Amino acid sequence: MSTPPIQPTKKYVLVLRDKPETQKGGIFIPNAHQEISRTGVVQAVGKEVKSVAPQDRVLFIWSAGFDIRSTDVEYNTLLLMKEDDILAVLNTELPVDLANPSEQL
């Protein structure tokens, strides 16, 4: 995605939600049973946002944001959310399975 379709204001952040897994361990997961991804990449930030920047990979609360439909995005999952809904900035160099964090220890 080159230019975001909207520019957030104040303390809002535009996040491109990660595509949900369609297979796990070689088994196809139907749409009805796929978990909604709680991670994504920041596309744009409002002028008052201090904790994240565009291109940061973030973890956010499951109920965060408003869906924004865009024909520019393959799977139409842009979210406009408050900065406070972001829980963490993820280190993109470390692979983390956020569905099963206890197995990572």
PLY file of the C-alpha trace (Angstrom):
ply
format ascii 1.0
element vertex 105
property float x
property float y
property float z
element edge 104
property int vertex1
property int vertex2
end_header
0.00 0.00 0.00
1.62 3.26 -1.11
-0.40 6.16 0.29
-2.98 5.52 3.03
-6.58 6.21 1.92
-7.13 8.42 4.98
-4.94 10.43 7.37
-5.76 9.91 11.06
-6.17 12.96 13.29
-5.16 13.60 16.90
-4.34 10.32 18.73
-5.61 7.91 16.08
-3.58 5.31 14.20
-4.30 3.55 10.88
-3.22 -0.11 11.01
-3.17 -2.73 8.26
-4.25 -5.91 10.05
-2.14 -9.00 9.34
-3.77 -11.58 7.09
-5.34 -14.40 9.16
-3.83 -17.89 8.97
-5.69 -20.20 6.62
-3.60 -23.27 7.43
-2.05 -24.54 10.63
0.13 -27.62 10.62
-0.97 -28.43 7.08
-4.68 -28.41 8.00
-7.00 -25.94 6.23
-8.92 -23.68 8.62
-12.38 -22.61 7.32
-13.26 -18.88 7.51
-15.75 -19.46 10.33
-13.02 -20.84 12.60
-10.13 -18.52 11.75
-8.90 -16.34 14.58
-8.94 -12.62 13.86
-5.39 -11.32 13.80
-4.48 -8.94 16.61
-1.30 -7.75 14.94
-0.64 -5.41 12.07
1.56 -2.73 10.54
1.03 0.97 11.21
0.27 2.83 7.97
-0.31 6.38 9.25
-0.53 8.23 12.56
-2.22 11.38 13.84
-0.20 14.43 14.90
-0.54 13.71 18.64
0.66 10.06 18.47
3.97 9.58 20.30
4.46 5.83 20.89
4.31 4.38 17.35
5.37 5.37 13.85
4.49 4.24 10.33
5.87 0.76 9.48
5.94 -0.34 13.18
4.52 -3.83 13.71
2.05 -3.70 16.62
-0.10 -5.87 18.88
-3.52 -4.39 19.70
-6.59 -5.35 21.76
-9.10 -7.60 19.97
-11.90 -5.01 20.04
-9.74 -2.17 18.72
-10.75 0.20 16.02
-13.16 0.70 13.18
-12.92 -1.38 10.01
-12.16 0.64 6.91
-12.85 -1.05 3.60
-10.36 -0.28 0.85
-10.04 -1.66 -2.65
-6.29 -0.92 -2.46
-5.79 -3.64 0.14
-5.93 -7.33 -0.79
-8.01 -8.51 2.16
-9.71 -5.23 3.16
-8.54 -5.04 6.76
-7.54 -1.51 7.64
-8.36 -0.42 11.18
-8.59 3.11 12.54
-7.91 2.88 16.27
-6.91 4.98 19.25
-3.25 4.97 20.20
-4.28 3.59 23.63
-5.62 0.40 21.96
-2.07 -0.58 20.96
-0.51 -2.86 23.56
3.03 -3.26 22.20
5.39 -2.59 19.33
6.72 -5.95 18.09
10.34 -6.62 17.24
10.03 -7.83 13.64
13.28 -9.82 13.90
11.82 -12.20 16.49
9.22 -14.78 15.36
6.43 -14.93 17.93
3.29 -17.07 17.87
0.88 -14.71 19.63
-1.82 -17.39 19.81
0.41 -19.60 22.02
2.94 -17.37 23.82
3.55 -19.93 26.63
4.97 -22.40 24.10
7.65 -19.85 23.20
9.28 -19.92 26.66
0 1
1 2
2 3
3 4
4 5
5 6
6 7
7 8
8 9
9 10
10 11
11 12
12 13
13 14
14 15
15 16
16 17
17 18
18 19
19 20
20 21
21 22
22 23
23 24
24 25
25 26
26 27
27 28
28 29
29 30
30 31
31 32
32 33
33 34
34 35
35 36
36 37
37 38
38 39
39 40
40 41
41 42
42 43
43 44
44 45
45 46
46 47
47 48
48 49
49 50
50 51
51 52
52 53
53 54
54 55
55 56
56 57
57 58
58 59
59 60
60 61
61 62
62 63
63 64
64 65
65 66
66 67
67 68
68 69
69 70
70 71
71 72
72 73
73 74
74 75
75 76
76 77
77 78
78 79
79 80
80 81
81 82
82 83
83 84
84 85
85 86
86 87
87 88
88 89
89 90
90 91
91 92
92 93
93 94
94 95
95 96
96 97
97 98
98 99
99 100
100 101
101 102
102 103
103 104
